Amino acid sequence: MKPSRIVKSLTLMLVMAAIPVQFASAADKPKVALVMKSLANEFFRTMEDGAKAHQKQHAAEYTLVANGIKDETDTANQIRIVEQMIVEHANAIVIAPADSKALIPEIKKAIDAGILVINIDNRLDPATLKSKGINVPFVGPDNRKGARIVGDYLAHGLKAGDKVGILEGVSTTTNAQQRTAGFQDAMKAKSVQVVGVQSADWEIDKGNTVASAMLREYPDMKALLCGNDNMALGAVAAIKSAGKAGKVKVVGYDNIDAIKPMLADGRVLATMDQYAAKQAVFGIQIALKALANKTPQKGLPSVVETDVSLIKK
């Protein structure tokens, strides 16, 4: 063989030898899929940004695939995303489910396929999980407790017999139900009358529509308790349109950036910070630790509670 051919052959062998090492290194890193709700909601965009920042800081430890759906009720598309993650052999799925029950059959398929599943933001229905014989840890805040704190703060400015309304998120979600329950706990303790609980699907426009209808039906209403800040934004707009600015108090939940000017000028009395940028990271950290320790799904804790903080002017 000519010297030039020998050099070329050796060069090719060295290149080929390096390729499997690179691929092996990538393959050794677990793939974590983050499956969120609507990316039209600032809360989930912040969640995604936080997860991506964490992965960038720990790029040698795992890869991240982040997906969301078009709106808060697009459950069918979220199911398809989980199906795709099963096909792509993700090592772990960290999911904020759009529905507390509808996603469970697909999540069971993922677990049966050997994928670790962690639940964040909206808790999957414990009874349905039990009926399917699976354990999916919920990593997130106590929504009822958080809403009770916001409601108690609002109640200081109300008196017994005052009328208030509650704007609920998607009614089939556990976090919507729990936040409504927490608001009701606070109002009951002050003997404040809850005249209506209506779903506005976590969305600004629907929040505006529902709040407007409540204000027309109950012109003496004193406050609107909103299950998230998007609906609170809609409620504030409805109050202004009704000519009741400064006469009807509003509280929210999430502490998104868009609510901060309204907290500053009093259009919104308070909200609850559940640390959107850290929500997914908390779940990812639990997943990575379980994968590293080879902890089986059934060996994971059922609940890992995270912090909340009342935010006011």
N, C-alpha and C positions, 0 to 999 in steps of 0.2 A: 504493500500500500504506500502511495506517495505521502511524503510528510504533510502536505497541505490537507490531504484527506484525513490523515490521522488527527490533525488539529481540529478540523471540522467535526469529526466524530466525537472527539473528547468534549468539545464545546457543547454539542447536542446532548451528550450524556449528562453533562453537568446541569444543563437547563432542564432536562426531563427529570433529573433526580430532585431538583428543587421544587418542581410543581406539586408532587404528591405531599411534600411537607407543608406547603401553603394550604392546600386543600384540606389536609388532615387538621391543621390548626383551626381553620374555619369550621370544619365539621365538629370539632370538639366543643365549640361554643354552643350553648343551648339557644334555640330560637324561642323567643317569647312573643306571643301575639297579644296585643292590647286591642280589645274590642269595646268600643265606646258607643254611647248614644249619639244624639244629634250634634254634629260639628257646627251647626248653625247657632248653637248655644255657646256663649263665651266660656262658660264653665268647663265644657269638654275640650275646647281649644286650649285653654290653660292647662288642663290635665294632660293633653297630648304634648304640649310644649315642655312640661315638667318631666314627662317620661323620656322624651328625646334628649333633653339635657342630661338626664341621669345616664342614659345609655352612652352618650358621647363621652362622659367622664369615666365610664366602665366598659369601653369598647372592646377591651381584651377579654371581658367576662361573658358577654352575651350579645346576640343580635336582636333587634326589635322590629316587629312589623305592626304598625298602628293603623287601625281602620275605624271609621264611624259611619253613621247612617244619616240620611237626608233630613229627617225630622224625628221628633220624640216618639212617634207611634209607628215607625217603619220597622216593626218587629220581623216581618218576613225577610227583609234584607239582612237583618242582623243574624238571623238563623242561617242564611246563605253564607255569610262571612265565617261563621263557626264551621260550617261544612267545608269551606275552602281551607281553613286552617288544619282540619283533620286530614284532608287530601295532601296538604303540603308538609305534613308530619311535624307540626310545631311541637316543641317540648313542653310548653306551658301556655295556657290561655288565661289572661287576666281580663275579666269581663264585667262591664257595667250594663246589666241587662235592661232592655227596654220594657220587658214584661217579667214579672216575678215568677210566673208559672210557665209561660209558653216556650221559654228557652230551655227548660229543664230536660226534655227528651233529647235535644241535640247535645246538651252538655254531657248527658249520660253516654252518648255515643263517643264523645271525645275521651271521656274517662276510660271507657271500655277499650279505646284504641291506644291506651297507655299515655295519654296526655294529662298533665297535671292542670287542674282548673282552680283558679282563685277568683272569688266574687268581690267586687268593689262597688261603691256608690249606692246601688239599689239592691237590697238583700233578696236573694232567691227565697221562695216560700219554703220554710223548714218542713212543713207537713208533706209537701209534694216531694221534696228531696228524700224524706224518710220513706215515702211510698215507693220510690224508685230504688231504694237501698243504697243511696250514695251520700257522701259527706263532702260538701263544698264550703270551705271556710269563708266567712264574710269578714273582710278587712275594711273597716270604716267606722264612722261615728254612730252614736246612738241618736237617731233622728228624732225620736219622741222627746228625749231629754233636751236636745238642742232647741227644738221648737217650743218646749215648755219655758226655757230660759228667755227666748225672744218674746213669747206671749206674756210672761210675768213682767217683763220690762214695759211692754205696752200697757198692761193692766194698771200700772201705777198712775196713769193719766186718765183712767176710766172710773166710772162709779157703777154700783149695782144697778142693773136694769138697762144699762146702755146696750145698744144694738150694734153688732159687728157681723161681718161676713168673712168666710174663708174661701180663698181661691186655691183649689187643690191641683196637684199635678196629675199625671196619668193615673186614673183611679185603680188600675190593675197592678200598680207598682207598690212595693212594700214601703219605700221611703215616703211616697206621697201619703199613704195611709197613716204612717207613724207621725209624720209632721202634723197632719190634721189632728191626730189624737193628742199630740203635745199642745197644740194651740187650744184645743177644747179643754184640756186639763187646766190650763192657765185661766181661761175665761170662767170656767165653773168655780174655781177657787175664789174669784172676785164677784161671783154672781152676775156676770155679764151675759147677755143674751146673744147666742149665736143664731142668727135668723136664716142663714143659708150656707151650705157647703156645696160649691160647684166646681167641676173640673175645668181647667183652662189649658190642660195638656202641656204645662211647663212653658208655654209660648207667649210672647209679647202681645201679638195681635189678639189672640184668644183671651188673654188676660184683660185687655182693653174692653173687649166685647162683653165678657162676663161681668166685669166690674161696673160697666155702664148700666147693664140690666139691673144689677143689685141696687145701684144708687137711685135708679128710677123707681124701683119697687119699694125701697125703704129710704125715703128722703131724709129721715132723721138718723141714718146710720152714722156711727162715730168712728169706725175703723175698718180696714181691710187687712186681713192677715194672709200673706201670700206664701205658698209653699216653695217658691224660688224667686230669685231677683228678676228674672225675665217677666214673670207675671206681675211683679211689683212695678216694673217699668210701665206695663200696660195699665195698671191700676192708677198710677200717678197721672197718666195722660187722660184717663177717663174722669178723674176727679177735676182736673183742670177744665175739660170740656163741659162738665156739669156745673161749672161756676162755684165749686166747693173747695177750691184751693185753700189750705190752712184750716179747713173745718173737718176733714176726714183724715185720720192718721193711717199710715201704711207701714207695715213691717214686711221684710223679705227673708231670704235664706240663700246663702252662697257667697256673698261678698265679692261679686264680680266687679270689674273696674267701672263698668257703666253705671253702677249704683252709687259710686263714691261722691260724685257732685251732688246727688240728691240727699245723701246723708249730711253733707256739709251745709246745705241750705235748708234742711228740715223737711223737704218733701217726703223723705223716707225717714222714719224714726230710728230704726235699727235693722240689722241683719245678722246672720250667723255665719262666721267663717269656718268652713270645714277643710280649708287648705287644699284647694283644687289642684295646685301644682304638685302636691305631694300624694294625692289620692292614689294615682296609678303606681307611683314609686313604692308606696307602702306594700301594695299587692305584688309588685315585681320582686321586691326584696324577699318577701315570704316565699315566693315561687323559686327564686334562685337558691335560697337556703335549703329548701326541701329537695331540689334537684341535686345539689351538692352532697347532701346527707343521705340521698336515696330514700327519703321519707315517703311512704306510700300515701295515696290520697286519703285513705281511711285513717291514717295516723296523724293527720293535721288537726289543729284545734278548730272548733266550729265557729268561734268568733274571736277576732282580734280588734278590740275597740281603739279607735283613734280620737284625737282631741278635737274639740270645737271651741270657738271663742266668740263672745258677744261683741259686735261692732256697732258703735253708736256715734253720734256727733261728738 
